[in-house]
Amino acid sequence: MAKLPIITVPDPILRETAAPVEQIDDALKTLIDDMFETMYEAPGIGLAAPQINIGRRLIVMDPSRDEDEPAPLVMINPEILERSEELRVHDEGCLSIPEYTAEIERPQRTRVRYLDAEGREQEEDFLDLWSTLVQHEIDHLNGVLFIDYLSRLKRDMVVRKLTKQKRAEQPA
């Protein structure tokens, strides 16, 4: 397994729509393992392939960080089928937008169809934190970031700050 570099705002790949995964093979399974290692070491609870500069519809998640039992989940080509009208607010952060969080309101329940790591079709309901997380990661596959749910002013401030930091980190 290998830890991969995480792409940050304003990298343009974060705004692209990811292409479907065409084939589940050993290379994809290695990528999945690498994505989990990258996510856990970051540390994060979710990671989408575009965040590591791979424009494919693949996400890994595990919101159990503070619990005894890990609950890793892989979704290949996920598709949201339904969202509840009931909403919940969560203080979201993102590995691609370091050191920034904001309260975002999203549906409390989300029904998703996806392929698991073995290529079997799954359909599942996600509640509360899982629902927020799956929506956040699927947004990444569609070129959407959680800051897009903020006012334009707040979003622009975050992007400007990160762009300035990125420029300052680059060698002259």
N, C-alpha and C positions, 0 to 999 in steps of 0.2 A: 504494500500500500504506500501511497505517496500523498503528502500534503500539497495541495495545489494553490497557486496564487488567486486571491479573490479580487475581482474587478470592482472598482468603486466609481461613484458618480464623479465626473460627468461622462464616463466612457460610453460611446454611442451604442455598443452592443446591448446595453441595459435597456435601450429603447426599441430594440428590434423584436419582431414576433419570431419565436423559435419554431423550427421545422419539426415535424413529427419524427419520432424514432422509427426507423424502418425495420430494424433487425435486432433481436435480442441474442447476443453472442458473448463469447468470453471477453472481448474488448469492452463491451458495455458493462458487464459484471465487474470488471476491474475498475472502470470509471465509477461505478456505484460505490465500490469499496473506498476509492480515493475521495469521493465526495463526502462520505460519512466521516472519514478521518479528518478531512479539511473542516467540516462543520463542527465536529466535536472539539477540535483543537482551537477553533477561532476565538472563543466558544460561541456556538449558535445553536438554534433549535430547528433550523430549516435552511436548505440551500437548493437553489435552482441552477441547472447547467449553465444558463447565460451568465451567472455570477462568476463562473470560472472560465469564461470566454468560449463556451461551447453552445452554439445556437440550436440546441435540441430540446424537445419537450420531456424533460426528466427532472424530477425533484426528489430529494430525500428529506425526511423530517424525523424529529424525536424531541417532543416537548417535555420529556420525563427527566430533564436535567437534575432536578432536586429530589427525585424519587429513587428508591432502591433498584427498581427494575427498569432497564432501558426498554423503550418501545419504538425501535427504528421502523420506519415505513418508507417504502420506495413507491413512487408513482411514475409510470411511463405513459405518455400521451394522456394526461388527465383532462377530464372535461366536466365542468360543473353542470349538473342536470337541474338542480333546484336549490333555492335559498329561502329561508324562512323570512317572514315579515318581521318577526321579533329581532331586535338588534341588541348588540352588546358593544361596550366600549372597552378597548384594550390599549395599553401604552405600548405601541409597536416600535421596534427598532429593526435594523437591517445591517447585515454584514457589509453590504455595498454602500451604506451610508453611515460610516463609523461615528460613534459618539453623539448620535442624535436620536431622540425618541419623540413620539407625539401620540396623543390620544386619538385613535381612529375608531369610527363606528362602522361595524360590519354586521351582516346577518349572523344570528346566534347559531343557526343550523345550516349546514351545507351538504347536499347530496352530490357525490362525485363518482364518475365511472372512470376506471383507469386499468392499465395492465400492471400486474405485479412483476417482480424481478424474474419470474419464470415464464412470463408471457400470458398468464391466465387473466382473463377479464374479471374485474372486481367492481362491485357497486356498493357504496357505503355511505352512511350518514355520519357527519362529524359535528360535534357540539362544542360550544364555548371556545376554549383556547385552541383545540384542534380545528374548529371551523375557521377561526381567525387565521391560523397558521396556513391551512390549505389554500384559503383565498389569497393570502399574501404571496405564497410561492407560485400559485397559478398565475397571478398577476405578472410576476417576473417573466413567465413564458410568453406573455402578451405585450411585453415592453412597458408595463405599468409598474410604478414604484409607489410605496405607501405615502410618500410626500405628495403624490398627485391628488390625494384626498384633502390636502390642506388648501388654504387660500393661496392664490397666486403669489401674493407678497411673501408669505412664510416660505413657500416652496422656493422662490427665487433667492431668498436670503440663504437658505441651506445650500443650494447649488453654488451660489457665489462663494460662500465660505469654503466649501470642499474643493472647488476649482482653485481658489487661492492657495489652500494648503498643499494641493497636489503640485502646483507650480513651484512652491517654496521647497518641496522635497526633492525636486529634480535637480541634478547637477548642472552647474552653469556652463 
